[in-house]
Amino acid sequence: MSYDWTNIHTIERYASLCEIYGALLSNRQEEIVTAFFFEDFSLSEIADNIGISRQAVHEHLHKACALLDDFEEKLRMHQKNLVYRERLMTILDSLPQADREQVSKQLHDLLEIMLA
């Protein structure tokens, strides 16, 4: 599978998958995906920082993303989180404007607990 690292939706999706499943990756894979998706390092910068070739970083990143896809296919945690967010936003939008700020904070807190 080929990954389009220039597409913001691809980056956002894998960053979200990393937040959910990152601990299931090997230490090296987690180090690389964290540097790439959260610290905005290039493949060359990651390679220099950890002392491996750029190609090795690319291979680790590719394998890690394939694993993240596999975890999501089996567990569907990311998809469930999207549904939860959408439903909570629908509830929030249905409230009178005066109640939204207080309820928004409570829904945000609830969502954080659910996703922790």
Buried (B, 14 or more C-beta within 10 A) or exposed (E): EEBEBEEEEEBEBBBBBBBBBBEBBEEBBBBBBBBBBEEEBEBEBBBEBBEBEBEBBBEBBEBBBEBBBEBBEEEEBBEEBEEBBEEBEEEBEEBEEEEBEEBBEEBEEEBEEEBE
